[in-house]
């Protein structure tokens, strides 16, 4: 199975990775600033929960950022086509 990467796929993966990491950091920060775990098991549970919540939100933000990248590409294609048509006339 050969993986194919184009500029759009690479851009989507980079953006979704950066947003996913940022989202996880934000969620973990919220958890850390609003909880006071006393036991080691509580600390482990909070870290695991933060990771899972971060992953869930990252999946949702990936859908959003992918759609926005597609919108930008469509807008760029439409603009370049319109400019090309205006130049020919």
PEBELWO-V20574 format. One record per residue. RES is the residue in one letter. SS is DSSP state (~ for helix, > for strand, _ for the rest). OMEGA is omega in whole degrees, 0 to 359 (none if undefined). Layout:
BEGIN
RES|SS|OMEGA + RES|SS|OMEGA
END
This chain:
BEGIN
X|_|182 + X|_|177 + X|_|178 + X|_|179 + X|_|171 + X|_|184 + X|~|180 + X|~|179 + X|~|180 + X|~|179 + X|~|180 + X|~|181 + X|~|179 + X|~|181 + X|~|182 + X|~|177 + X|~|180 + X|~|180 + X|~|179 + X|~|178 + X|~|179 + X|~|179 + X|~|179 + X|~|178 + X|~|179 + X|~|181 + X|~|179 + X|~|177 + X|~|178 + X|~|180 + X|~|182 + X|~|182 + X|~|184 + X|~|178 + X|_|178 + X|_|182 + X|_|181 + X|_|183 + X|_|177 + X|~|180 + X|~|177 + X|~|180 + X|~|179 + X|~|180 + X|~|180 + X|~|178 + X|~|180 + X|~|179 + X|~|178 + X|~|178 + X|~|181 + X|~|178 + X|~|178 + X|~|179 + X|~|179 + X|~|180 + X|~|178 + X|~|177 + X|~|180 + X|~|180 + X|~|177 + X|~|178 + X|~|182 + X|~|183 + X|~|177 + X|~|179 + X|~|179 + X|~|177 + X|~|177 + X|~|178 + X|~|179 + X|~|179 + X|~|178 + X|~|178 + X|~|179 + X|~|179 + X|~|179 + X|~|180 + X|~|180 + X|~|177 + X|~|180 + X|~|178 + X|~|178 + X|~|180 + X|~|179 + X|~|180 + X|~|181 + X|~|183 + X|_|none
END
